[in-house]
Amino acid sequence: MQLTTALLGVGLAVLILYLIRRDHLYLMHGLFWVVVAVSAAFLGAWPGLIDVLARWIGFSYPPALLLLLASMVLFVKALHADMVNTRVERDVRRLNQRLALLEADIESVRYSTRTDSDQQP
């Protein structure tokens, strides 16, 4: 079980690095997932480490600490994704506004050149 968990963590880290290298995954997002995969491999190789950490913190049931930590990490990741999504939506909205202003300026220039050319004999 320890070997399998460690190999799965290392394999996941290698897959994430491959995706980063192929530009299928943004570097900062990939680094987060590499840290998650390496920590999973580390905890898989030394499962007693979570027991020691749980006792040191004061948890009587070590898997509860692991579940709490995983939930917190996923919560922070979801919050960060929402923040990035909000920023992208704001930037797209601003870009659409600028594009609309530019199109309005182009139309006004076209209209004024048509009007000027119609007035000349």
Buried (B, 14 or more C-beta within 10 A) or exposed (E): EEEEBBEBBBEBBEBBBEBBEEEEBEEEBBBBBBEBBBBBBBBBBEBEEBBEBBEEEEBEEBEEBBEEEEEEBEEEBEEEEEEEEEEEEEEEEEEEEEEEEEEEEEEEEEEEEEEEEEEEE
